[in-house]
């Protein structure tokens, strides 16, 4: 990795983007409120529309993409400076976090650990799974899991009051069902300062939302159709984010026992600039610039595009920065699939070779 490190002038890169680290409260509020408002309005009309009608599909699509953008602000909440944007955090939870059973504590400590150099890509990183080494079946299983997550998380939060009386149950819920992670074998560490000081309150309010929703369905206050639309929207948000995760986040090549150097972590990250309209639908709020984000985790999403353009223009043509780029969603997906196929072929070849050796 020596040459790659030499061709990536980090000090120069920081100087190029040094004026892009101040978040704009106006941008955050306007973007979030517009998409959350339009998303929930479209949700209402999706419920009101005739089943499987063109209107229902149109309103449903608007609801999915707008609410997806609003929900994904959870990523920004994690990186905003501590004790800032307090009202924004509260409103986000009330409008998106609690209704979709993903209060902000489900991502706080998890994502912070993902950015720690000694944890990234290891078994301590809940946001990393070496798909390339595990095989194509794990990629398929990852997407199949999305179909049950909304129901599982709803049940998890409905169990909250009972878990207060049964500490072992609460420990299990915390370790395995309180995180937006992709590694099913990862256990969330015991609550700490990095998880935020309001996680218990958030947990209980999410229970209250889930219980009120179930009660409203049971009493007929909400027609059962509301549940099916909610489930469909939540699942499609998860599936869309899943596509983004495997195509435009990381290369997922690292075995869990290897700690990556900084330049290696960057090369394991992906940026897909693409078309701002189409790419922004499946990788919203700056997430199409994921490699840039790993260079500068504290940079707000609305400056990542400008940072990318400056780095492309001002860094040397032979810079390692260019190696993080993918053309589009399909390029990212096919690259992962090809590498996974190649890795499996090597594994099978070695297995056959070992079997054929004389004992």
C-alpha positions as CSV (number, residue, x, y, z in Angstrom):
1,X,0.0,0.0,0.0
2,X,3.0,2.3,0.1
3,X,2.6,3.7,-3.4
4,X,-1.1,4.2,-2.9
5,X,-0.5,6.2,0.3
6,X,2.1,8.3,-1.5
7,X,-0.3,9.2,-4.3
8,X,-3.0,10.4,-1.8
9,X,-2.0,13.7,-0.3
10,X,-4.4,13.9,2.6
11,X,-3.1,17.2,3.9
12,X,-3.6,18.7,0.4
13,X,-7.1,17.2,0.2
14,X,-8.1,18.8,3.5
15,X,-6.9,22.1,2.4
16,X,-9.0,21.9,-0.8
17,X,-12.2,21.4,1.2
18,X,-11.4,23.2,4.4
19,X,-14.3,25.7,4.0
20,X,-17.0,22.9,3.6
21,X,-17.5,21.7,7.1
22,X,-20.2,24.0,8.4
23,X,-23.7,22.6,8.3
24,X,-26.5,24.8,7.1
25,X,-29.5,24.6,9.4
26,X,-31.8,26.1,6.7
27,X,-30.7,23.4,4.2
28,X,-31.3,20.6,6.8
29,X,-34.8,21.9,7.8
30,X,-36.0,22.7,4.3
31,X,-34.8,19.4,2.8
32,X,-36.2,17.3,5.6
33,X,-39.5,19.0,6.1
34,X,-40.3,19.1,2.4
35,X,-39.6,15.4,1.8
36,X,-41.2,14.3,5.1
37,X,-44.3,16.4,4.4
38,X,-44.6,15.3,0.8
39,X,-43.9,11.7,1.7
40,X,-46.5,11.4,4.4
41,X,-49.1,13.3,2.2
42,X,-48.4,10.8,-0.6
43,X,-48.7,8.0,2.0
44,X,-52.2,9.2,2.8
45,X,-53.3,9.3,-0.8
46,X,-51.8,5.8,-1.4
47,X,-54.1,4.5,1.3
48,X,-57.1,6.4,-0.2
49,X,-56.4,5.3,-3.8
50,X,-58.1,2.1,-5.2
51,X,-56.0,-1.0,-4.7
52,X,-53.4,-1.6,-7.4
53,X,-54.6,1.4,-9.4
54,X,-52.1,3.6,-11.3
55,X,-52.8,6.4,-8.8
56,X,-51.9,4.1,-5.9
57,X,-48.6,3.1,-7.6
58,X,-47.7,6.8,-8.3
59,X,-48.5,8.0,-4.8
60,X,-46.8,5.0,-3.4
61,X,-43.6,5.7,-5.3
62,X,-43.6,9.3,-4.2
63,X,-44.1,8.2,-0.6
64,X,-41.3,5.7,-0.8
65,X,-38.6,8.0,-2.3
66,X,-39.6,11.1,-0.2
67,X,-39.8,9.2,3.1
68,X,-36.6,7.3,2.2
69,X,-34.8,10.7,1.9
70,X,-36.3,11.9,5.1
71,X,-35.5,8.7,7.0
72,X,-31.9,8.6,5.8
73,X,-31.2,11.9,7.7
74,X,-30.5,9.5,10.6
75,X,-27.0,9.3,9.1
76,X,-26.5,13.0,9.4
77,X,-27.8,13.0,13.0
78,X,-24.9,10.7,13.9
79,X,-22.2,13.0,12.5
80,X,-23.6,16.3,13.6
81,X,-21.7,17.7,16.6
82,X,-22.9,16.6,20.0
83,X,-25.6,18.8,21.6
84,X,-26.3,20.6,18.3
85,X,-29.5,20.5,16.1
86,X,-31.4,19.3,19.2
87,X,-34.8,20.4,17.9
88,X,-34.1,18.9,14.5
89,X,-33.2,15.5,16.2
90,X,-36.4,15.5,18.2
91,X,-38.6,16.4,15.1
92,X,-36.8,13.7,13.0
93,X,-37.6,11.1,15.6
94,X,-41.2,12.2,15.9
95,X,-41.8,12.3,12.2
96,X,-39.7,9.4,10.9
97,X,-37.7,7.5,13.6
98,X,-40.6,6.4,15.7
99,X,-43.2,5.7,12.9
100,X,-40.7,3.4,11.1
101,X,-39.4,1.8,14.4
102,X,-35.9,3.2,13.9
103,X,-35.3,5.8,16.6
104,X,-32.0,7.6,16.3
105,X,-30.3,5.5,19.0
106,X,-30.5,2.5,16.7
107,X,-27.8,4.1,14.6
108,X,-25.8,6.4,16.9
109,X,-23.1,4.2,18.4
110,X,-23.2,1.7,15.6
111,X,-22.1,4.1,13.0
112,X,-19.6,5.9,15.2
113,X,-17.8,2.6,15.6
114,X,-17.9,2.0,11.9
115,X,-15.7,5.1,11.4
116,X,-13.1,4.0,13.9
117,X,-9.9,2.9,12.1
118,X,-9.3,-0.1,14.4
119,X,-12.9,-1.3,14.1
120,X,-13.7,-0.7,10.5
121,X,-14.3,-3.9,8.6
122,X,-13.6,-6.1,11.6
123,X,-15.9,-8.3,13.6
124,X,-16.5,-5.3,15.9
125,X,-18.1,-3.4,13.0
126,X,-21.8,-4.0,12.8
127,X,-22.1,-2.2,9.4
128,X,-19.7,-4.4,7.6
129,X,-20.0,-7.9,6.1
130,X,-17.4,-9.4,3.8
131,X,-19.9,-10.4,1.0
132,X,-17.1,-11.1,-1.4
133,X,-15.7,-13.7,0.8
134,X,-19.0,-15.1,2.1
135,X,-20.5,-15.7,-1.3
136,X,-23.5,-14.8,-3.4
137,X,-26.0,-16.5,-1.1
138,X,-25.2,-14.0,1.6
139,X,-26.0,-11.1,-0.7
140,X,-29.4,-12.7,-1.6
141,X,-30.1,-13.5,2.1
142,X,-29.3,-9.9,3.0
143,X,-32.1,-8.7,0.7
144,X,-34.5,-11.4,1.9
145,X,-34.0,-10.2,5.5
146,X,-35.4,-6.8,4.5
147,X,-38.8,-8.4,4.0
148,X,-39.2,-9.2,7.7
149,X,-37.3,-6.3,9.4
150,X,-40.3,-3.9,9.7
151,X,-42.4,-6.6,11.5
152,X,-39.5,-7.9,13.6
153,X,-38.6,-4.3,14.8
154,X,-42.2,-3.6,15.6
155,X,-42.4,-6.7,17.8
156,X,-39.1,-5.8,19.4
157,X,-40.4,-2.4,20.5
158,X,-43.8,-3.9,21.6
159,X,-41.8,-6.1,24.0
160,X,-40.1,-3.1,25.6
161,X,-42.2,-2.9,28.8
162,X,-41.9,-6.6,29.4
163,X,-38.1,-6.4,28.8
164,X,-37.9,-3.9,31.7
165,X,-39.1,-6.7,34.0
166,X,-36.8,-9.3,32.4
167,X,-33.3,-8.0,32.2
168,X,-32.0,-11.0,30.2
169,X,-34.7,-10.3,27.6
170,X,-33.7,-6.6,27.4
171,X,-30.1,-7.6,27.0
172,X,-31.0,-9.8,24.0
173,X,-33.1,-7.0,22.5
174,X,-30.3,-4.5,22.9
175,X,-27.6,-6.8,21.5
176,X,-29.4,-8.2,18.5
177,X,-32.5,-6.0,17.7
178,X,-31.6,-2.4,18.5
179,X,-29.2,-1.6,15.7
180,X,-29.3,-0.7,12.0
181,X,-26.5,-3.1,11.2
182,X,-25.9,-5.6,8.4
183,X,-23.9,-8.3,10.3
184,X,-26.3,-10.8,11.9
185,X,-23.5,-12.2,14.1
186,X,-22.6,-8.8,15.6
187,X,-23.7,-8.0,19.1
188,X,-24.2,-4.4,20.1
189,X,-21.9,-3.5,23.1
190,X,-23.5,-2.4,26.3
191,X,-25.0,1.1,26.3
192,X,-22.4,3.8,26.5
193,X,-22.1,7.6,26.0
194,X,-21.7,7.1,22.2
195,X,-25.3,5.8,22.1
196,X,-26.7,9.1,23.2
197,X,-28.2,10.0,26.6
198,X,-31.9,9.7,25.5
199,X,-31.9,6.2,24.2
200,X,-34.2,4.8,27.0
201,X,-36.8,7.5,26.4
202,X,-36.6,7.0,22.6
203,X,-37.1,3.2,23.2
204,X,-40.2,3.8,25.2
205,X,-41.7,6.4,22.9
206,X,-41.2,4.0,20.0
207,X,-43.1,1.4,22.0
208,X,-45.9,3.9,22.5
209,X,-46.0,4.6,18.7
210,X,-46.1,0.8,18.0
211,X,-48.8,0.1,20.6
212,X,-50.9,3.0,19.5
213,X,-50.7,1.8,15.9
214,X,-51.7,-1.7,16.8
215,X,-54.6,-0.4,19.0
216,X,-55.8,1.8,16.2
217,X,-55.8,-1.1,13.8
218,X,-57.5,-3.4,16.4
219,X,-60.3,-0.9,17.1
220,X,-60.8,0.0,13.4
221,X,-59.7,3.6,13.8
222,X,-57.2,2.8,11.0
223,X,-58.3,0.4,8.3
224,X,-56.1,-2.6,7.9
225,X,-55.0,-1.1,4.6
226,X,-52.9,1.4,6.5
227,X,-50.8,-1.4,7.9
228,X,-50.2,-3.0,4.4
229,X,-49.2,0.4,2.9
230,X,-46.9,1.1,5.9
231,X,-45.3,-2.3,5.5
232,X,-44.9,-1.9,1.8
233,X,-43.4,1.6,2.1
234,X,-41.0,0.5,5.0
235,X,-39.9,-2.6,3.1
236,X,-39.3,-0.7,-0.2
237,X,-37.2,1.9,1.7
238,X,-35.2,-0.9,3.2
239,X,-34.7,-2.7,-0.1
240,X,-33.7,0.5,-1.8
241,X,-31.2,1.3,0.9
242,X,-30.0,-2.3,0.7
243,X,-29.2,-1.8,-3.0
244,X,-27.3,1.4,-2.1
245,X,-25.5,-0.4,0.7
246,X,-24.0,-3.2,-1.5
247,X,-23.5,-1.1,-4.6
248,X,-22.3,2.3,-3.4
249,X,-20.9,2.0,0.1
250,X,-18.0,-0.4,0.4
251,X,-16.3,-3.2,-1.6
252,X,-16.8,-5.7,1.3
253,X,-13.6,-7.6,0.6
254,X,-12.0,-7.4,4.1
255,X,-11.7,-10.5,6.3
256,X,-12.9,-9.8,9.8
257,X,-9.5,-10.4,11.4
258,X,-7.6,-7.7,9.4
259,X,-7.4,-4.1,10.5
260,X,-7.2,-1.9,7.4
261,X,-4.9,1.1,7.1
262,X,-6.5,4.5,6.2
263,X,-5.7,4.2,2.5
264,X,-7.0,0.7,2.5
265,X,-10.2,1.8,4.1
266,X,-10.6,4.5,1.4
267,X,-10.0,1.9,-1.4
268,X,-12.7,-0.3,0.2
269,X,-15.2,2.6,-0.1
270,X,-17.2,3.7,-3.1
271,X,-18.4,6.9,-4.7
272,X,-21.0,7.0,-7.5
273,X,-21.5,10.6,-8.6
274,X,-24.0,9.7,-11.3
275,X,-26.9,11.8,-12.3
276,X,-28.0,14.0,-9.4
277,X,-31.7,13.3,-10.0
278,X,-31.7,9.5,-10.6
279,X,-28.7,8.7,-8.4
280,X,-30.1,11.0,-5.7
281,X,-33.3,8.8,-5.5
282,X,-31.5,5.6,-4.4
283,X,-28.5,7.3,-2.7
284,X,-30.0,10.5,-1.2
285,X,-28.6,13.0,1.3
286,X,-25.0,12.8,-0.1
287,X,-24.6,9.0,0.3
288,X,-23.6,8.6,-3.3
289,X,-20.3,10.2,-2.2
290,X,-19.6,7.6,0.3
291,X,-15.8,7.5,-0.2
292,X,-15.7,11.2,0.2
293,X,-17.7,10.8,3.4
294,X,-15.1,8.3,4.8
295,X,-12.4,10.9,4.0
296,X,-14.3,13.6,5.9
297,X,-16.9,12.1,8.2
298,X,-17.7,15.5,9.7
299,X,-18.6,17.1,6.4
300,X,-22.4,17.8,6.0
301,X,-24.1,16.1,3.2
302,X,-24.9,19.2,1.2
303,X,-21.2,19.9,0.7
304,X,-20.1,16.5,-0.4
305,X,-20.8,17.0,-4.0
306,X,-18.7,20.2,-4.1
307,X,-15.9,18.5,-2.2
308,X,-15.9,15.7,-4.8
309,X,-15.8,18.1,-7.7
310,X,-12.9,20.0,-6.2
311,X,-10.9,16.8,-5.4
312,X,-11.5,15.5,-8.9
313,X,-10.2,18.8,-10.4
314,X,-7.3,19.6,-8.0
315,X,-5.8,16.2,-7.0
316,X,-3.2,14.6,-9.3
317,X,-4.5,12.4,-12.1
318,X,-2.7,9.4,-10.6
319,X,-4.3,10.0,-7.2
320,X,-5.8,6.9,-5.4
321,X,-8.9,9.0,-5.1
322,X,-10.0,8.1,-8.6
323,X,-10.0,4.4,-7.8
324,X,-13.0,4.8,-5.5
325,X,-15.3,5.8,-8.4
326,X,-18.1,3.6,-10.0
327,X,-20.1,4.7,-13.0
328,X,-23.6,3.9,-11.7
329,X,-25.8,1.6,-9.6
330,X,-25.4,-1.3,-12.1
331,X,-21.6,-0.9,-12.2
332,X,-21.4,-1.1,-8.4
333,X,-23.7,-4.1,-8.2
334,X,-22.0,-6.0,-11.0
335,X,-18.6,-5.3,-9.6
336,X,-19.5,-6.8,-6.2
337,X,-21.2,-9.8,-7.9
338,X,-18.2,-10.5,-10.1
339,X,-15.7,-10.3,-7.3
340,X,-17.9,-12.5,-5.2
341,X,-18.1,-15.1,-8.0
342,X,-14.3,-15.0,-8.5
343,X,-13.6,-15.4,-4.8
344,X,-16.0,-18.4,-4.7
345,X,-14.3,-19.9,-7.7
346,X,-10.9,-19.6,-5.9
347,X,-12.4,-21.1,-2.8
348,X,-13.9,-24.1,-4.7
349,X,-10.6,-24.6,-6.5
350,X,-8.6,-24.8,-3.3
351,X,-11.2,-27.2,-1.8
352,X,-10.9,-29.5,-4.7
353,X,-7.1,-29.3,-4.6
354,X,-7.1,-30.2,-0.9
355,X,-9.4,-33.1,-1.5
356,X,-7.3,-34.5,-4.3
357,X,-4.1,-34.4,-2.3
358,X,-3.0,-37.9,-1.1
359,X,-3.6,-38.4,2.6
